[in-house]
């Protein structure tokens, strides 16, 4: 009997230690989670919560987290939140804080090669002021590309390592690179957030706003493995896989010339299938660039003409 009682006591201690470990990471728990996690009855789960009651704060009916004064200043839950906020959580197979911390412990075995950024310490004060203006729905003024602006700021966006402000300027949603902003000052007027602007910001994956055009692209068998590995075009969607290993995809674009830059990089493996007008515009763009490049070539003078 004593041995059986000791085993039950050990199991209880192990369970409470694991529960506390989860709480220490900033997570919340409830009776249903305890039952599923440890395979215990609702009555046993209730007893466990009662044992830990002096350490817990109730965040909603039946849900608890570790009391604020017991939480570490920075716990693994915060690490997971930051990874998600910075858009890098998807790089890891598991996104929970403890797994991310384990990856950091093995940093000598891991390397990341991504987009680089300029030093952003020079725009630290500007980011702080813009954060306040966005939260207060307060208009701001500044000088940008030889023009004074008075805009309604909506969001700060880090795009390929560079910081931009998404703001409504004279009724149009635009992106302004923070490093090019000067003579910044908070305005005196406030504005109401436009639901259509917020919806467009949520739907956008870059810094181009306005009317979208759906484009269908034909991908060669050689390029298909790269295009299907991860999305390379905005709002990329697979339409059809072809018998030769190629594919047809669709994407949404705001600026044709941005798409043209991508297509020049992928020539001849990616081509515009539709709309025909955009396909013709791309051909004309290529012909113009070829003609300009040909004009820059210095042709040698034949010997007989000297």
Secondary structure, 3 states (H helix, E strand, C coil): CHHHHHHHHHHHHHHHHHHHHHHHCCCCEEHHHHHHHHCCCHHHHHHHHHHCHHHEEEEECCEEEECHHHCCCCCHHHHHHHHHHCCCHHHCCCCCHHHHHHHHHCHHHCCCCCCCCCCCHHHHHHHHHHHHHHHHCEEEEEECCCCEEEEEEEEEEEECCEEEEEEEECCEEEEEEHHHCEEEEEEEEECCCCHHHHHHHHHCCCCCCCCCEEEEEEECHHHHHHHHHCCCCCCCEEEEECCCCCEEEEEEECCHHHHHHHHHHHCCCEEEEECHHHHHHHHHHHHHHHHHHHHHCCCCCCHHHC
